[in-house]
Amino acid sequence: MNLLLALNESVEAMDEAVRLTRDRGGKLTALFVLDGNWSDYTGHDWLSGSTVRGAYIEYAGQEDVKDSERLVAELRARAGDIDLEVKLANGVVRDELLKECQEGGYDAMVMAYPFWRGTATARDTAKDLLGKLPCSLYLVKAAVPDI
């Protein structure tokens, strides 16, 4: 079985993806999306006459990189010896997940529900993907992170 994990803070989704890969054999690929949607989400500096927006977008990008490193290390520790590949993408979280599913030949995508990742936190990413994915979507009930 070829699984894709939509990587975010959810250890429940990590554990379930690892369990499914162990039980069914195959490969686990994890995709962490560096959210490139912050500029749309934060508005425009010309509205406020400052450079706060640009500074925030840079900060958010740096935090995304730190999150990716921390979450990849956590997943690798949980995965042990299973066949694991980690991918990073930059863009709109929903769009990058859909693109990877369409190009990757996956049997299923495992995703935390609710899915908290960058600006996707403000959307229902799973609902946005339903009916568009070429594979099954496996939702894992996840604890809501402290924000």
Secondary structure as UniProt FT lines:
FT   STRAND          2..6
FT   HELIX           11..24
FT   STRAND          27..35
FT   HELIX           38..42
FT   HELIX           45..47
FT   TURN            48..49
FT   HELIX           52..79
FT   TURN            80..81
FT   STRAND          83..91
FT   HELIX           93..104
FT   STRAND          108..113
FT   HELIX           118..122
FT   HELIX           125..129
FT   TURN            130..132
FT   STRAND          136..141
//
